[in-house]
Amino acid sequence: MSRMTESLQLLADCHMVNRIGKRWKAAGRSSFLGIRKLVTIEAKMSSAASALSQAFRNTRFASHSYVLLGSSHPTTKTCEAYERLGVGLLASSRFEEIVKPEKHMLPGCYVTLQFNEWIGRSLIDSTNGLRNQESA
């Protein structure tokens, strides 16, 4: 069996590809992506403009992006700016949601897949750690 066929078979075992006749076809993202919601929170208390800029960039990979402000009472102009960019706004006093973020689609890019793998490995490692503690 060739190396490529072995790799494709491993992907098929993970339900990431399907074999249809003699052809391989990529499976739908939802069949192998575990993340359904990914929230980012920027908390640059000394630079609100920098926090907003970074939170907007985070919308490329996060489904919900927020900024945690030091102020509990942002101006109407500030709230409108966040709404325009689809970024949520939290008040630092009690993490009160002042502006609700737009829901963004999670991309099926390499970084998203890598993040899913990182979470999966972390969950497996923590589960294995618990099992090892119980058997000791």
C-alpha positions in Angstrom: 0.0 0.0 0.0 1.4 3.4 -0.9 2.1 6.1 1.6 -0.6 8.3 0.1 -3.2 5.5 0.3 -2.2 4.9 3.9 -2.7 8.6 4.7 -6.0 8.7 3.0 -7.1 5.6 4.9 -6.2 7.2 8.2 -8.2 10.3 7.2 -11.1 8.0 6.3 -10.8 6.3 9.7 -11.2 9.7 11.3 -14.2 10.4 9.0 -12.4 13.3 7.3 -12.7 11.8 3.9 -14.9 9.2 2.2 -14.1 6.7 -0.5 -16.7 6.6 -3.2 -15.8 3.9 -5.7 -12.2 4.7 -6.7 -12.4 8.3 -5.6 -11.8 10.1 -2.3 -14.0 12.9 -1.3 -13.6 15.3 1.7 -16.2 15.0 4.4 -18.2 17.9 5.6 -16.5 20.0 8.3 -19.2 19.3 10.9 -18.4 15.6 10.8 -14.9 16.1 12.3 -14.8 19.6 13.8 -15.6 19.6 17.5 -15.6 23.4 18.1 -19.1 24.9 17.6 -18.4 28.2 19.3 -15.0 30.0 19.9 -15.1 33.2 22.0 -12.2 35.6 22.2 -11.9 38.4 24.8 -9.4 41.2 24.4 -8.5 43.0 27.6 -6.1 45.8 26.8 -7.4 48.2 29.5 -4.9 51.0 28.7 -5.6 51.0 24.9 -9.2 50.7 23.9 -8.4 51.4 20.2 -5.8 48.6 20.1 -8.2 46.2 21.8 -10.9 46.9 19.3 -8.5 46.5 16.4 -7.3 43.1 17.7 -10.8 41.9 18.5 -11.9 42.7 15.0 -8.9 40.7 13.7 -10.0 37.8 15.9 -13.3 37.5 14.0 -11.3 35.7 11.3 -11.1 32.6 13.5 -13.5 33.2 16.4 -17.3 32.9 16.2 -17.7 35.6 18.9 -15.2 38.4 19.7 -15.4 40.7 22.6 -13.4 43.6 24.2 -13.4 43.9 28.0 -13.4 47.7 28.8 -12.2 49.3 32.0 -15.3 51.5 31.9 -18.8 50.4 32.9 -20.4 53.3 30.9 -19.0 53.5 27.3 -20.3 56.3 25.1 -23.0 55.8 22.5 -20.3 56.5 19.9 -18.1 53.7 21.3 -21.0 51.2 21.3 -21.9 52.1 17.7 -18.3 51.5 16.6 -18.3 48.1 18.1 -21.7 47.2 16.6 -20.4 48.4 13.1 -17.5 45.9 13.4 -19.5 43.1 14.9 -17.4 43.0 18.0 -19.0 42.6 21.4 -18.3 44.9 24.4 -18.1 43.8 28.0 -18.0 46.1 31.1 -15.2 45.1 33.4 -17.2 45.6 36.6 -19.2 42.3 36.2 -18.4 41.2 32.7 -21.8 42.7 31.7 -22.5 42.4 28.0 -23.1 46.0 26.7 -22.8 45.2 23.0 -23.7 41.8 21.6 -21.2 40.5 19.0 -22.2 39.3 15.6 -21.9 35.5 15.2 -19.2 34.7 12.7 -18.7 31.4 10.9 -15.8 29.3 12.1 -13.5 28.8 9.1 -12.4 25.4 8.0 -8.8 26.5 7.7 -5.6 24.9 8.9 -5.5 27.0 12.1 -9.1 25.9 13.1 -8.2 22.3 12.5 -5.0 22.7 14.4 -6.9 24.3 17.3 -9.4 21.4 17.3 -6.5 19.0 17.5 -4.9 20.9 20.3 -8.2 20.8 22.3 -8.7 17.1 21.5 -5.1 16.2 22.6 -5.6 18.3 25.8 -8.8 16.4 26.7 -7.2 13.0 26.0 -4.1 13.9 28.1 -6.2 15.1 31.0 -8.4 12.0 30.8 -5.4 9.8 30.7 -3.9 11.7 33.6 -7.0 11.0 35.7 -7.0 7.3 34.8 -3.4 7.1 35.8 -4.1 8.7 39.2 -7.1 6.4 39.8 -5.0 3.3 39.2 -2.1 4.4 41.4 
